[in-house]
Amino acid sequence: MSSRASQEIERLLGLHPKGFDLSLGRITRLLDTLGNPHLNLPPVIHVAGTNGKGSATAFSRALLEAAGYTVHVHTSPHLVRWHERYRLGAPGKGKIVNDDTLFEAVRRVADANAGQQITVFEILTAVTFVLFAEHPADAVILEVGLGGRFDATNVIPEPAVSVIMPISLDHQSYLGDRVELIAAEKAGIIKAGCPVIIGAQEHDAARTVLIETAERRDCPYSVYGQDFLSFEERGRMVYQDNVGLMDLPLPNLPGRHQLANAAAAIQAVRTAGFTIPDHAVETAMGTVEWPARMQRLTKGNLVDMAVPGSEIWLDGGHNPGAGMVIAEAIATLEDRSQRPLFLITGMINTKDPVGYFEAFTGMARHVYTVPIRSSDAGIPHEELALAAQEAGLSAEPVYSVENALKILRDSWDKSEPAPRILIGGSLYLAGDVLSENGTPPQ
């Protein structure tokens, strides 16, 4: 079902070049024509990083909403509908923008641009600022699209806090092929004198660049592992910072990496000046949700096609760093029945498929590789199967997720425990799966 807003965005995609054009000149010009809505926002939590920025955004939203604040949230990309990029603050819980409101905003921004050269991502970012400036809320959580320094969101002059999550190699063609070059791009969201939160970094080189940038710009900063941290103890999460300790339930998002993501969010919202009582932090750990990030699918069209009793997980992580944390999350799922693991994977051609698959060596019994329907940049599924084999996995190309689930069901030995199935490798694939399953983000 196509909506008016979606049709208008598709029309713009036909007019303007696809992709990213890394500079801020055009978005600044457009915002000026619109009356600079980005200067009339509630306090902004600006989030960058290669992995974990979506989770940090989700935790920050859960924390603020649990404490009674209204929160606007910008994320990208979307999974099923363009509307998901814009969640408007409302008492209790924010809501994804409705179609009429989005259509009017997109039309206004496109009219203001008056056919000048621009990318659609820049138009959609201007739409973010128009929507968030015109609807009252207590806070804005703004997720960076790509990189940081030249990302269209980086026109915010004084964020309440800049958050930089784990950095690893991704988008090398845009951002550079060494982790410190990528860190320097992400550090572009650090503004003079504005507080900075540095999330858990696997690479010392990245951490060093971020700290040096914060010091050079005279920013107060907090570093994960130094100024705040979190760990699991007796099935609980312990959060610790300079204020003290908090004993919390484990987050609703599975995987040990989510403890560090939650810690960065707690530190960020407090640093941004919001009062979050301990009971609200507890509530947030249980209510946080983030579609397609270790999301368990329990009902829907595709679930019905699987081996009865299967455990099906969906994750859009798509680079070697994400592969490692997903593999670790799966390894720690408590399970006495020893379910065998199968992967159904599709990826786009800017990624490192062998690096992603290597994380699952010795864990996955078999990989089904699939094409991605919603992207023309998908790696051909035959080629992807060869990449999985190169990583040491047993793999075969099939035509679709549905096809893979049926093959598995028809050949299943009923004396075995039902399988654990991880569908992943791409946010495009994850979006297709949620759409086909009949369970889009709400």
Disulfide bonds with the S-S distance in Angstrom:
none
